[in-house]
């Protein structure tokens, strides 16, 4: 199979059959299956899931012949995170709701236990001032439908802050519910329930939620494939952590971000077999979901010279490029993005490349703030589950994966 190039305007355009590069979708699928399995407990902080995944990935780095940049592949750091290590119970009218599916516990919640009378509130309760529940040992059940003006949202926020100092709160969300992780913020539990799953006529609810805020030692994983030159380098990153477990409910995180981690490993495998022009560093970050903590720690404590980075590509949500890709920070690099777009158009790899501006929404951000040219790529397509228990490997169709892999390798070769 031949590869050729032509000169068009200011750019050399590579004409490359997708089959030239040895991407391995079976390998990628197997990595996502493994990382999303119960063996890693959602790659969070219950049962040390994040560090179990880190040990597995370090073994993969070694197997793929990436070299550590210090004494080991690991860069440890410590941070606080709130956890829910035991099964929670939320019931209405004697019916027990299902953890993770019917309801979520706000990640900043404290512990709450008891049987409570209910006071139902809705958008009419937040028109001019915050309501004051009058029943003793009664908790508010707030229907969020129609609470959308800035004043209403502000009153609701103030009401929640004040009420959570003395009692739990239930909110009924008409939209999709999504989980996250954070430190503890509230004394009591804030429980979010899909509106259709709650007993709307319930006069009593039962709640049993136990939290534990912990100090957790997580680890970034760093490896290097040496190139022909060490004068400059490229960096490919992807966070491997996810949300872990909320009681007995596990969040598999296939799309977010086992998919990006698997693509990082596939690129590492490729460059181990095809020596790059310059050194390439591969970094799998921990604690991205907790607030980009792992990447912030690395930028503050770099293990190689950041000024040598010619370009950084961060991979997150890579499971379906049926509609193309988005590049966060892409609009900051017009010349580079024109080159990428030209390669894509000439070879008809992806249907669309969408450029966005600056955003603190993944691990590229702290590098960008430190002056490193960096973009964050996520796919546009059919992988719809996000921050929920439904984010499983079967939800990824890997549409245009081979094309995206070839586009990325081809573009990086021009830098």
C-alpha positions, 0 to 999 in steps of 0.5 A, a space after each residue: 500500500 503506497 503513501 504519497 503527498 502533494 503540495 497544496 497552498 501552504 500545506 503538504 497534504 498526505 494521501 494515506 490509506 487508513 490501512 497503512 497504520 496498524 491501529 488495533 480495534 480488538 486491542 482497544 476493545 479489550 482494554 475498555 472491557 478490562 478497565 470498565 470491569 468490576 475488578 476496578 470498582 469504577 476506578 474510583 476510591 472505594 476498594 482502592 479502585 483507582 490504584 488497582 487501575 494504576 497498577 494495571 496500566 503501569 504493567 501495560 506501559 512496561 509491556 508496550 516498552 514505554 520507559 519510566 521517566 523517574 524511578 517508577 511509572 508513578 507520580 503520587 499525590 494526596 487529596 481529599 475526596 468524599 466517599 459513600 462506602 456502604 449501601 445507601 437506602 432511600 424509600 418512599 411509601 415503603 418502596 426502596 429505590 435503586 441506587 445509581 438508577 433511581 437516585 444519586 447522592 450529591 457527592 458533597 453530602 454528609 450522612 443522614 439517617 431516619 424516617 422523615 415527613 415530607 414537604 413538597 415544594 416547586 417553582 412557585 415556592 421560589 418566586 420571591 423568597 425562600 420557603 420555610 418548612 413548618 413541620 417538625 422533622 420534615 424534609 423538603 422534596 423539591 420538584 426542579 421543573 420550571 426552576 430556571 430563572 436566575 432569581 429562582 436558581 439563586 433562591 433555591 441555592 440559598 435554601 439548600 445551603 441553609 436547610 442542609 445544615 439541619 436536615 437532608 433534602 430530596 430534589 426531583 429532577 425532570 432531566 437526566 441525573 449525573 454523578 460526580 466526585 468532590 470533597 464533603 460540602 454539606 452536613 446532611 444528604 442531598 439526594 437527587 431522584 429522577 422525577 418519575 421514580 419518586 412516589 409523588 404522594 409520599 408523606 414519609 421517606 426513609 433515608 440511610 446515607 453514610 459518607 466518609 471523607 478521606 485523604 487518598 493517595 492517587 498516582 499519575 502514570 508517565 512513560 516515554 517512547 524515545 524518538 530520533 531527537 530529544 530536542 523537543 517532544 510531543 505529549 499524549 494524555 488521557 485520564 484513567 480515573 472515573 467515579 468509582 462506586 456510590 454504595 453498591 452502585 458502580 460507575 463503569 466509565 467505558 466512554 469516560 475515560 476507558 476509551 481515551 486510555 485505551 486509545 493512548 495505549 494503542 498509540 503507545 503500541 504504534 510508536 513503540 513499533 514505529 520510532 517517532 521523529 521526536 520523544 513522545 511522553 504518555 501520561 495517564 492522569 488520576 483524579 481528573 473527575 475530582 477537579 483536574 487534580 492529577 494534571 494540576 499536580 503534574 504541571 506544578 511538579 513536572 517530571 520533564 521540561 514543559 518548555 520542550 513540548 511542541 504539542 499536547 493532545 488530550 484524549 477523553 470520550 473517544 468511543 464514537 466519532 460517527 459525527 466527527 470530533 471536537 477540539 477544545 482549544 482548537 480555535 487558539 491554533 488556527 494555522 495548526 488546525 488548518 493543517 489538520 483540517 486539510 489532512 482530514 479533507 484530503 483523505 476523507 477521514 472524519 465527517 466533521 472537525 469542530 473547533 472550540 475555544 478555551 475551557 477547563 473541562 479536561 486535563 489539557 487545561 493546566 498545561 495550556 495555562 502554563 503556556 504549553 500548546 495543548 488541545 483536548 479531543 473528544 468524539 461526536 457520535 453515538 456514545 451517549 451515556 455520561 457520568 452514570 451507571 449506563 456508561 458500559 462498553 456495549 455503548 461504544 460503537 467505535 465509529 471511525 476509530 481507525 480513521 481518527 487514529 490515522 488522522 492523529 498519527 499523520 498530523 503528529 508526524 507533521 509537527 
